[in-house]
Amino acid sequence: MGKTGAARGRPRAFDRDAALAAATRLFWERGFEATSVGELTEAMGIRPGSLYAAFGDKRALFEEVVHAYRRSPVGAFIGRALQEEPTAHRAFARILREAAAVYPDPSHPAGCLVISAATNVTAQDAGVATFLRGLREANLTAFRDRLRTAQREGELPSGADPAALAGYFAAVVQGMSQRARDGADAAELTAVAELAMAVWPAHAPDGPAAPG
């Protein structure tokens, strides 16, 4: 009985956070489909049985990776900008400028995990693509909501189209992620960010002052 109790009380034989970080890097570099369980267990320093016991199957591990990524500084900057900036203009300018710095940062794989990790998935893993699409759609909804609020508050002119503008910024962010994966550096992406903000709808000359 003593041995059983000791076994039950024995701590995990691996650092769960370190293992999750290793899985994150692998999924981020290769995507869900191209990452095998064998490659994951080797990178995480654990046996397959430990992976299944601690995280569930490959898809459950991937979803935990994505949720942890979205709470990290490199994954949470969009939500923070929308919440913290006093105007929509400043929020979107910050999102694009931070994307230009984060996506090509050599300290981690290039681009955005949520944007790039489910390319070329097979039909049996279509749920992974749907999962990530849902997260991207949630960002798009947050963009629309912030822009509609800006319009109600007079920051955007009445003739602006918040839905179209939200789609535009979502497309720019996703494109910046792919450009980073293709080798674009921070200088190139910063130039893209500045050009993207040039489309911000302006009020008529006698309307409210331009946003800060």
N, C-alpha and C positions, 0 to 999 in steps of 0.2 A: 504493500500500500504506500510505503514511503517513497518508493521509486515512481509510482504513478503520480503522487502529489508533486514530486519534484518536476516530473515531466510537464505536468499541467501548468506549474508556476514558472517554467523556464522561459526566459525572454526570447524573442525572435532572434534567429541566428544571423540576421542581416539588418542593415539600417534602411528602414522602409522609405524614408525621405530621399536618401541617396539613390536607392533603387528606382524610385519614381522619377528622379531627375535624369537618370541614365536612360530610362524608357522615353522620357520626353524628348531628349536630344535625338534619339534614334527615329522616333516617329516624325519629328520635325524635319530631319534630314531626308528621310526616305519616303515618308507617307505611310498610311495604314497598310495598304495592300502589299507593298514591297518589303515590309518588315515581318520577318518570321518569328515564331515563338522561340526557336532556337537562338536567333540573333538577340532577341530580347533578354533571354535568361543569361546568355553570355555577357552582355553589356551590363546587366543588373547584378551579376555575380551571384545568382541564385539558381536553384534547380527548378525544373518545370513544375514539380509538385508544390514548391513554395510559392511560385507565381500564382498558380490556381488557388491555393489556400489563402493567400494574402490579398489578391486582387480580383479573383474570378477568371474568366477567360480573356482572350486577347482583346475583344471588343470592350469588355468592362474596364480593363486596364487602360485602353485608349481613352475612354470617356473620362476616367479619373484624371488622366494626364491633361486632357483638354480643360477640364474644370480648374485644375491647379494652375495651368498656364494662364487662364483668364483672370485669375486672382493675383498673378505676379505682375511686377512693374511693366514687363514687356507686353503683357496681354491685356492690361487693365487701363492703358493710357487713354483710350477712346472714351470710356465711360467716365473717367475722372475729369477729362476736359469738359464734357457735356454738363457735368454736375457743378464744377468749380468755377467756370468762367462766367462773368456777369452778362455777357452778350453772346448771341449765337455766332456773330462774326469772329469774335475772339476764340470761341470754342472750336470752330472749324479750322481756323488758322493754326491753332495749337495742335489739333489732331494731325493735320498734314505735316507740320514741321516736326512733330515728334515721330511720326511714321518715317519721315526722311532720315531721322537719326537712328531709330530702333531697328528698322528692317535690314539695313546693311551692317549692323554692328557685328564685328568679328568675334565677339565673346559668345555668340550663340549662332545656330543655323540661320541663314538668311530668310527674310520674308516673315509672313505670319502663319503660324501653325494652323489656325482655323481656316485660312484661305487655301492653303496648299496641300493639306495632309490627305485629302480624299480624291485626288485625281486618279483616273483610270481604275476605279474600283470595279470588281466583278459584280454580277447580278446578285450573288449570294451575300455580298457585303454592301448592298445598296443602302441598307439602314444607316451605315456610317456616313455616307454622303448626305443622306437626309438629315441626320443629326447635326452635321456641320452647317448644312444649308440653313437649318432652323436658327442656329446661332448668328449667322450672317444676316438673316432676315430680321432678327431681333435688333441688330445694330441699325439696319435700315429703318426700322420702325422708330427707334430712338432718334435717328436723324430727322425723320419727318416730324415727330412730335416737337422736337426742339425748334425746328424751323417754323412750324405752325404757331407755336407760342410766340416766336419772334415777330411773326406777321401780326398776330393779335395785339401785341404790345407796341406796334408801330416801327419796329426795327427794320422789317422788310416792307417794301411797298405793297400795296393791295394787289397790284397786277402780277406779283411774283408767284411762281408755282412751287410751293414747298415740296411736293412729292417729286417733281422732276429734279429739283435742286438736291434733294436727298439721294436720289438715284445717281446723280452725277458725282456727288462726293463719295458714295459707296464705290462707284466704278473707279474713281481716281485712287482710292485707298487700295483696292484690290490690284489695280495695275501697278502701283508702287511696290507692292509685295512681290509681284512677279518680276518686275524689273530688278529688284534687289537679288532675287534668286538667279537672275541672268547675269549678275555681276555689277549692276549699277551701284555707284558709291553715294555717300551722303550728299556730296556737292550736287550731283545730277538730280537726286531726288528732292533736294531742297529747291532747286530751280523749278522742278515740276510743281512742287507745293505752292510756290509763289505765283506761278502762272495760273494754277487752278483757282486761286483766290481772286484772280482778276475778273472772274465771271460773276462775282457777288452783285446781286441786283441793287442798283442805285435808286434813290428817291429823286423825284423831280427837283430842279434847282431850288424851288421854294418850299420843299418838303423838309422833313426832319434832317438833322445833321448826320453826316456819314458816321457809321459805327466805328468805335475805337478798336 
